[in-house]
Amino acid sequence: MVNKGKYYLTTAIAYTSGKPHIGNNYEIVLADAIARYKRADGYDVHFLTGSDEHGQKIEQRAIEAGCATPKEFVDRTSAEIKRLWDLMNTSYDRFIRTTDEDHVRQIQKIFKKFYDQGDIYKGSYDGLYCTECEAYYTRSQLVDGKCPVCGGEVHPMAEEAYFFKMSKYADRLIEYINTHPEFIQPVSRKNEMMNNFLLPGLQDLCVSRTSFQWGIPVDFDPGHVVYVWLDALSNYITGVEYDADGNSGELFQKYWPADLHLIGKDIIRFHTIYWPIFLMALDLPLPKQIFGHPWLLQGGEKMSKSKGNVIYADDLAGLFGTDAVRYFVLHEMPYENDGVITWELMAERYNSDLANTLGNLVSRTVAMSNKYFGGVVEDTGAAEPIDQELKKLVTGTYETVEKKMEELRVAEALTEIFQIFKRSNKYIDETEPWVLAKDEAKRDRLKTVLYNLTESITIGASLLEPFMPDSAREIAAALGTGLRSFDTLTTFGLYPNGNKVREGSAVLFARKDLKEVLERAAEITKKQKAEYEESQRIAQENLKKAGKA
C-alpha cells in the first residue's frame, strides 16, 4: 500500500455533564469510520477524541450528584464516556481530558501569550448567560426569550472578566473563508456563520470567569479561571504536544494542521469563528476542514432525559450488537439533514440489510461451498457473460466509495458497498447453483460461480471493515480468504487455486422479532424514567444540603 501521507482527525470532546446518548455516539462512530478508512487507504492517521471537563455546569452537576469535588464527578463521567467510545469499537490514538496536566499547563501558557501580545484585556461583562451551553448571548440572539441553541433559560450575569479582541482578526478570517471554500462544510453551515456572525461584526469574546472556580486558573490573576471554550477548543493542539513557548513535540510537528475537525452543527460557531481566530493569534495554520454534521433525532425530536426519549448506545448494542449499531447510525444519517432513530427503524434496518442481504448471502455461500465441494472454493475458468457484470460492479466499487469518502458522504459510501452484496444475491438467483449441482457436466461452472461469490463478498467485506470491523473480519474468516488490501480491490481473481470456507453455515445476524424488540425497549425506557426521576430527587436534596436550591 502506497503511503499517502498524514491525516489528523478530531472529534468534539464530549462534555462531562452526563452519559452521552446515541446521538452523541454517532459522531465518534463517524470519526472512527473515517479514521479506519483512511488507514486502510494508505494514510498515516492520528485520531484524537476526549472529554471536556470544566465549567459552571460541571460544578453544578457535581453538587447535584453529591460529589465531594467536581474532579470526582468528571473522573466518573469521563470514564463512562470512554467506556461507551470503547464499546463502539473506536480506534482513537488519544483520549484527552481537559484536566490532564499537559493540557492545563499549555492553556495557562496560551492565555498568558494572548495577554502579553495584547489580544486579551480585562473588563466586565453584563449580559445574558446560558449555563447549559456555557455561552453568553445578546437579547437579539435569543429565540422567544430563551437560549437559541438548547432552548433553555438564560439569566443576567455580571462579572469581571478578560476579553479576547475578536474584531482584530475578523477581516482576516472572512478573507480566509472566502478563499478556502472547502474550509467549512456543508456549505450551508458556512453561509450561516458568515451571515449571522462574521459579516454583522464580531463582539469581543469573554475568555475568563470569576463567578465559579471549576476551571483552569489564570495563573497571573487569582480568582479568574479560563472560559471553557478557550480551554476546550485548544485540546486539538495540546493533544498533539503543542507548546506555546515554541518547543512543540514531534506529534505536533508531524500532524498539525488537522485535516478534519468533526463536530456537531450546534457548536459550529465556536469551531469556525473562535477557534480559527485563536489559531491566528498563535500564528498557527488553520485546520484544513471543519465538518458540522447533522443531529440524530429520536422520532424527529432531540433526545432529552426529561422527555424520556433518550436511546443509549449500550442498550442498542446489547440487543443488536456493536457493528449493527455502527451500521445504523452511519447509514441513516444524511450528509446535511438530521437523521432519525427509533427502535422500530433499528430493527427494520437490521433485518432487511444485515440479516437478509448480508448475513443470508454469507450463510448461503458458505453452506453451498461445504455441501457441494467440501468447503473448497476454486476458479475453474468456466466463465459465462453474466460473470462480467458482477465483476465490473465489484471491482469498480472502491473507486466509487473513494469519491464518497473524500466528500465525507459516509452514508452513501456504505450504500455503494452494500450494492456488492445485493448484486451477489442477485447473481445467486441468476446462476441457480442448486440447479447446476444436479448436472455433473456443469460441476466446473458451479465451482466458478461459488468462487465468484466468495471473491465478491471478500472485496465487499474489505471495504466494509472501516464501518463494521468485527463483522468484516468474521465474514473473511467464514470464507477462509482474509480481508484484502485496498490497493488490490480493483483486481478480480487473486486466489483461483482454492481456499477453504469454514465448516458450518455462518449466521452473522440472526433476525430480530419486532414485538420482542419493542417489549425490551419499553422495559429500558421504564427503567430510564425511574432512574431519571430518582436522580432528580437526589439532586434536589444535594442542592438543599449545599444551600444552592
C-alpha positions in Angstrom: 0.0 0.0 0.0 1.4 3.4 -1.0 1.9 5.9 1.9 -0.5 8.7 1.1 0.8 11.0 3.9 -0.6 12.1 7.3 -4.2 12.5 8.3 -5.1 14.2 11.6 -8.7 13.8 12.6 -10.5 15.0 15.7 -14.0 14.9 17.2 -15.5 17.5 19.6 -14.6 16.4 23.1 -17.6 15.1 25.0 -18.9 17.3 27.7 -18.8 15.5 31.1 -22.2 16.7 32.3 -23.7 13.2 31.9 -23.9 10.0 30.0 -23.8 10.5 26.2 -26.8 9.3 24.2 -26.7 7.6 20.8 -26.8 11.0 19.0 -23.5 11.8 20.8 -22.1 8.4 19.9 -22.9 9.0 16.2 -20.0 11.5 16.0 -17.4 9.2 17.4 -18.5 6.3 15.2 -18.5 8.6 12.2 -15.0 9.7 13.0 -13.8 6.2 13.6 -15.2 5.0 10.2 -13.3 7.9 8.5 -10.1 7.1 10.5 -10.2 3.4 9.8 -10.9 4.0 6.1 -8.0 6.4 5.8 -5.7 4.0 7.5 -6.8 1.2 5.1 -6.4 3.6 2.2 -2.7 4.3 3.0 -2.7 7.3 5.3 -0.8 7.7 8.5 -3.7 8.6 10.7 -3.8 10.3 14.1 -7.2 10.2 15.7 -8.0 12.4 18.8 -11.0 12.4 21.0 -11.7 13.0 24.7 -13.7 14.8 27.3 -14.4 18.4 28.2 -14.4 18.7 32.0 -14.6 22.3 33.2 -17.3 24.9 33.6 -20.1 26.2 35.7 -22.5 23.4 34.6 -20.0 20.7 35.8 -19.7 22.4 39.1 -23.5 22.4 39.4 -23.7 18.7 38.3 -21.1 17.7 40.9 -23.2 19.2 43.7 -26.3 17.6 42.4 -24.6 14.2 42.3 -23.3 14.6 45.9 -19.7 14.5 44.8 -17.1 16.0 47.2 -15.4 17.8 44.3 -16.0 18.5 40.6 -12.9 16.4 39.9 -14.6 13.3 41.5 -17.6 13.9 39.2 -15.7 14.3 36.0 -13.5 11.3 36.7 -16.6 9.2 36.9 -18.3 10.8 33.9 -15.2 10.8 31.7 -14.7 7.1 32.5 -18.3 6.4 31.3 -17.8 8.3 28.1 -14.6 6.4 27.4 -16.4 3.1 28.2 -19.1 3.9 25.5 -16.4 5.0 23.0 -14.6 1.7 23.5 -17.9 -0.2 23.4 -18.4 1.3 19.9 -15.0 -0.1 18.9 -13.4 3.3 18.2 -9.7 3.3 17.3 -8.6 6.7 18.7 -4.9 7.3 19.3 -5.5 9.5 22.4 -8.4 10.2 24.7 -7.6 13.6 26.0 -9.1 15.0 29.2 -9.1 18.8 29.8 -8.0 18.0 33.4 -4.8 16.3 32.0 -1.7 18.1 33.4 -0.1 18.7 30.0 -3.3 20.3 28.7 -3.8 22.5 31.8 -0.2 23.7 31.6 -0.5 24.7 28.0 -3.8 26.5 28.4 -2.2 28.7 31.0 0.7 29.4 28.7 -1.7 30.2 25.8 -3.8 32.6 27.9 -0.6 34.4 29.1 0.7 34.6 25.5 -2.6 36.2 24.3 -2.4 38.7 27.2 1.2 39.6 26.6 0.7 40.3 22.9 -2.3 42.5 23.6 -5.1 40.2 22.3 -6.7 39.9 25.8 -7.8 42.8 28.0 -9.6 43.0 31.4 -13.1 44.3 31.5 -16.5 43.4 32.9 -19.4 41.5 31.4 -23.1 42.3 31.9 -25.3 40.2 29.7 -27.4 37.1 29.3 -25.9 33.7 30.1 -27.0 30.1 29.4 -25.4 27.8 32.0 -26.4 24.7 30.0 -24.4 25.9 26.9 -21.8 27.8 28.8 -22.4 30.7 26.4 -23.3 34.4 26.5 -26.0 35.8 24.2 -27.3 39.2 23.2 -31.0 39.8 23.6 -31.4 39.8 19.8 -29.8 36.3 19.6 -32.5 34.8 21.9 -35.4 32.8 20.5 -38.6 33.5 22.3 -36.5 34.9 25.1 -34.6 31.6 25.5 -31.2 30.2 24.5 -31.0 29.8 20.7 -29.1 26.5 21.0 -30.7 24.4 23.8 -33.9 26.4 24.3 -33.2 26.7 28.0 -33.5 29.7 30.3 -30.9 32.5 30.2 -30.2 34.7 33.2 -28.4 38.1 33.6 -24.8 37.7 34.5 -22.4 40.5 35.6 -18.8 39.8 36.5 -15.2 40.9 35.9 -13.7 39.1 33.0 -10.9 39.0 30.4 -11.9 39.6 26.8 -10.4 38.5 23.5 -10.3 41.1 20.7 -12.2 39.1 18.1 -12.6 42.1 15.8 -8.8 42.3 15.4 -8.8 39.1 13.3 -12.3 39.1 11.9 -11.4 40.5 8.4 -8.6 38.0 8.1 -10.9 35.2 8.9 -13.6 36.4 6.4 -11.0 36.5 3.7 -9.7 33.0 4.6 -13.2 31.5 4.5 -13.9 33.2 1.1 -10.7 31.9 -0.4 -10.9 28.4 1.1 -14.4 27.1 0.1 -13.6 23.7 1.5 -12.9 25.0 5.0 -16.4 24.8 6.4 -18.7 22.0 5.3 -21.5 21.6 4.4 -21.8 25.0 2.6 -25.0 25.8 4.4 -23.0 25.9 7.7 -20.5 28.4 6.1 -23.3 30.7 4.9 -24.9 30.6 8.4 -21.6 31.6 10.1 -20.9 34.4 7.6 -24.3 35.9 7.5 -25.3 35.6 11.2 -22.0 36.3 12.9 -19.0 37.4 10.9 -20.5 39.9 8.4 -22.7 41.8 11.0 -19.5 42.3 13.1 -17.9 40.2 15.9 -18.2 41.2 19.5 -15.1 40.6 21.7 -15.3 37.3 23.4 -15.3 36.7 27.2 -12.4 34.3 27.9 -12.4 34.1 31.7 -14.8 33.7 34.6 -14.9 34.8 38.2 -18.4 33.6 39.3 -17.2 30.0 39.8 -13.9 28.2 40.5 -14.0 24.9 38.4 -11.8 25.7 35.6 -8.1 26.2 34.7 -6.8 29.1 36.9 -5.4 32.2 35.2 -2.0 31.9 36.9 -1.2 35.6 36.8 -4.6 36.8 38.1 -6.1 34.7 41.0 -9.8 34.5 41.0 -10.1 34.1 37.3 -10.5 30.7 35.5 -10.1 30.2 31.8 -13.5 30.2 30.0 -14.4 26.7 28.9 -14.4 27.3 25.2 -10.8 28.6 25.1 -9.9 25.7 27.3 -11.8 23.0 25.3 -11.0 24.1 21.7 -7.3 24.2 22.4 -7.3 20.4 23.0 -6.8 19.9 19.3 -3.3 21.2 19.6 -2.4 20.4 23.2 -3.4 16.8 22.4 -0.6 16.5 19.9 2.2 18.1 22.0 1.8 21.7 21.2 3.9 24.1 23.3 3.2 27.8 23.4 6.8 28.5 24.2 7.9 27.1 20.8 9.0 23.7 22.0 6.3 21.6 20.4 6.8 17.8 20.2 7.1 15.5 17.3 3.4 14.8 17.1 2.6 18.4 16.5 5.3 18.9 14.0 4.1 15.9 12.1 0.3 16.2 12.2 -0.7 19.8 12.5 -2.7 21.3 10.9 -5.6 19.0 11.4 -7.1 17.6 8.2 -10.6 17.4 9.7 -12.4 18.7 12.8 -15.6 16.6 13.0 -18.2 18.4 15.2 -22.0 18.7 15.7 -23.8 21.5 13.9 -24.8 23.1 17.2 -21.2 24.1 18.1 -20.0 25.1 14.7 -19.8 28.8 15.7 -17.1 28.1 18.3 -15.1 26.0 15.8 -15.3 28.1 12.7 -15.1 31.5 14.3 -13.5 31.5 17.7 -11.0 28.6 17.1 -9.6 29.9 13.8 -9.1 33.3 15.4 -7.3 31.7 18.4 -5.0 29.9 15.9 -4.3 33.1 14.0 -3.3 34.8 17.3 -1.0 31.9 17.9 0.4 32.2 14.4 -0.6 28.6 13.6 -2.1 27.3 10.3 -5.8 26.6 10.4 -7.3 23.1 10.1 -8.0 22.1 6.6 -11.7 21.3 7.0 -14.4 21.6 9.7 -17.4 19.5 9.1 -20.6 20.3 11.1 -22.6 17.1 10.9 -26.4 16.9 11.5 -28.1 15.5 14.5 -29.5 12.1 15.1 -33.1 12.6 16.4 -35.3 10.2 18.3 -38.5 10.0 16.3 -37.9 13.6 15.0 -37.1 15.2 18.3 -33.9 16.0 20.1 -33.2 13.4 22.8 -33.8 14.6 26.4 -33.9 12.7 29.7 -36.8 14.9 30.8 -38.8 13.9 27.7 -38.0 10.2 28.3 -36.9 9.7 24.7 -33.2 9.0 25.2 -31.6 6.0 23.5 -28.2 4.9 24.6 -25.6 3.0 22.6 -25.0 0.3 25.2 -28.7 -0.6 25.3 -28.8 -0.8 21.5 -25.6 -2.8 21.3 -26.8 -5.2 24.0 -29.8 -6.1 21.8 -28.4 -5.7 18.2 -24.6 -5.9 18.6 -22.0 -3.1 18.2 -21.5 -3.4 14.5 -25.2 -3.3 13.8 -25.4 0.0 15.8 -22.4 1.4 13.9 -24.1 0.4 10.6 -27.4 2.1 11.5 -26.1 5.4 12.7 -23.7 5.7 9.7 -26.2 4.6 7.1 -29.2 6.6 8.4 -27.5 10.0 8.7 -27.8 12.2 5.6 -24.9 14.4 4.6 -26.6 17.6 5.7 -30.1 17.0 7.2 -30.9 15.4 10.5 -31.4 11.7 10.8 -33.9 9.7 12.7 -33.5 6.7 15.0 -36.2 4.6 16.7 -36.2 1.1 18.0 -38.6 0.2 15.2 -36.3 1.6 12.5 -33.3 -0.1 14.0 -35.0 -3.5 13.9 -36.3 -2.9 10.4 -32.8 -1.9 9.1 -31.2 -4.8 11.0 -33.5 -7.4 9.5 -33.5 -6.0 5.9 -29.9 -5.1 5.4 -27.9 -7.1 7.8 -29.8 -10.3 8.3 -31.4 -10.7 4.9 -28.9 -9.0 2.5 -25.5 -9.6 4.1 -25.9 -12.4 6.6 -28.0 -14.6 4.4 -25.6 -14.1 1.5 -22.6 -15.2 3.5 -24.5 -18.1 5.0 -25.7 -19.4 1.6 -22.3 -19.1 0.1 -20.6 -21.0 2.9 -23.3 -23.6 3.0 -23.2 -24.3 -0.7 -19.4 -24.5 -0.8 -19.5 -27.0 2.1 -22.4 -29.0 0.6 -21.1 -29.3 -3.0 -17.3 -29.3 -2.6 -16.4 -30.0 1.0 -15.7 -26.3 1.6 -13.0 -25.9 -1.1 -13.6 -23.0 -3.4 -11.6 -22.6 -6.7 -12.0 -21.0 -10.1 -12.1 -23.5 -13.0 -12.4 -20.8 -15.6 -15.9 -21.9 -16.6 -17.0 -18.3 -17.2 -20.2 -17.0 -18.7 -21.1 -13.4 -19.8 -23.1 -12.8 -16.7 -20.0 -13.1 -14.6 -18.5 -9.9 -16.1 -21.5 -7.8 -15.0 -20.8 -8.9 -11.4 -17.0 -8.5 -11.6 -17.4 -5.0 -13.2 -19.6 -3.8 -10.3 -17.4 -5.4 -7.6 -14.0 -4.1 -9.0 -15.5 -0.6 -9.6 -16.9 -0.1 -6.1 -13.6 1.0 -4.5 -13.3 4.0 -6.8 -16.9 5.0 -6.2 -16.5 4.6 -2.4 -13.3 6.6 -2.5 -15.1 9.6 -4.1 -17.9 9.4 -1.5 -15.4 9.3 1.4 -13.4 12.2 0.1 -16.6 14.2 0.3 -17.4 12.8 3.7 -20.6 11.2 2.3 -20.3 8.2 4.6 -23.9 7.0 4.3 -23.6 7.0 0.5 -20.3 5.1 0.7 -22.0 2.4 2.8 -24.8 2.2 0.3 -22.3 1.6 -2.5 -20.6 -1.2 -0.6 -23.9 -2.9 0.0 -24.6 -2.9 -3.7 -21.9 -5.6 -3.9 -23.9 -7.8 -1.5 -27.2 -7.1 -3.2 -25.7 -7.8 -6.6 -24.2 -11.0 -5.3 -27.6 -12.2 -4.0 -29.0 -11.5 -7.5 -26.1 -13.5 -9.0 -27.1 -16.5 -6.9 -30.7 -16.2 -8.3 -29.4 -15.8 -11.8 -26.9 -18.7 -11.8 -29.0 -21.1 -9.6 -26.2 -23.2 -8.1 -28.7 -25.8 -6.8 -29.6 -26.5 -10.4 -26.0 -26.7 -11.6 -25.3 -29.1 -8.8 -27.7 -31.7 -10.3 -25.7 -31.9 -13.5 -22.2 -33.5 -13.3 -21.3 -31.8 -16.6 -21.7 -28.4 -15.0 -19.5 -29.1 -12.0 -16.8 -26.7 -13.2 -19.3 -24.0 -13.8 -20.7 -24.4 -10.3 -17.1 -24.1 -8.9 -16.6 -20.9 -10.7 -19.9 -19.5 -9.6 -19.1 -20.1 -5.9 -15.6 -18.7 -6.5 -17.0 -15.5 -8.0 -19.4 -15.2 -5.0 -16.6 -15.8 -2.5 -14.3 -13.2 -4.0 -17.0 -10.6 -4.5 -18.1 -10.9 -0.9 -14.4 -10.7 0.3 -13.9 -7.4 -1.6 -17.2 -6.1 -0.2 -16.1 -7.1 3.3 -12.7 -5.5 2.9 -14.4 -2.2 2.0 -16.9 -2.7 4.9 -14.2 -3.2 7.5 -13.8 0.5 8.5 -17.6 0.7 9.1 -18.2 -2.7 10.7 -14.8 -4.0 11.7 -15.7 -7.1 13.6 -18.3 -8.3 11.1 -15.9 -7.8 8.2 -13.3 -9.9 9.8 -15.9 -12.5 10.7 -17.0 -12.7 7.1 -13.4 -13.1 5.8 -12.9 -15.9 8.4 -16.1 -17.7 7.3 -15.0 -17.5 3.7 -11.4 -18.5 4.5 -10.0 -15.7 2.5 -8.8 -12.9 4.8 -9.5 -9.2 4.1 -7.9 -7.6 1.1 -5.6 -4.6 1.0 -7.4 -1.6 -0.6 -4.8 -1.5 -3.4 -6.0 -4.9 -4.6 -9.7 -4.2 -4.7 -9.9 -3.3 -8.4 -8.5 -6.8 -9.3 -10.6 -9.9 -9.5 -9.2 -13.4 -9.4 -6.3 -13.2 -6.9 -6.6 -16.7 -5.4 -8.0 -19.0 -8.1 -6.3 -22.1 -6.8 -8.6 -22.6 -4.0 -9.4 -21.6 -0.4 -11.5 -23.4 2.2 -14.5 -21.9 3.8 -15.4 -22.6 7.4 -17.3 -25.7 8.2 -21.0 -25.0 9.1 -23.1 -22.1 7.9 -22.1 -18.7 9.4 -25.1 -16.9 11.0 -23.8 -13.3 11.2 -27.1 -11.6 12.0 -30.0 -13.6 13.4 -33.3 -11.9 12.6 -35.0 -9.9 15.3 -38.6 -10.2 16.2 -40.1 -6.6 16.3 -42.5 -7.4 19.1 -39.7 -8.6 21.3 -37.6 -5.6 20.4 -40.3 -3.2 21.3 -41.0 -5.0 24.6 -37.4 -4.8 25.5 -37.3 -1.1 24.5 -40.3 -0.4 26.8 -38.5 -2.1 29.7 -35.4 0.1 29.1 -37.5 3.3 28.8 -39.4 2.5 32.0 -36.1 1.9 33.8 -34.5 5.1 32.5 -37.5 7.1 33.6 -37.4 5.7 37.1 -33.6 6.4 37.2 -34.1 9.9 36.0 -36.8 10.8 38.5 -34.6 9.3 41.3 -31.6 11.3 40.1 -33.7 14.5 40.1 -34.9 13.8 43.6 -31.3 13.2 44.8 -30.1 16.3 43.0 -32.7 18.5 44.8 -31.7 17.0 48.2 -28.0 17.6 47.5 -28.7 21.2 46.3 -30.6 21.9 49.5 -27.7 20.5 51.6 -25.3 22.7 49.7 -27.6 25.7 50.1 -27.9 26.0 46.3 -31.6 25.2 45.9 
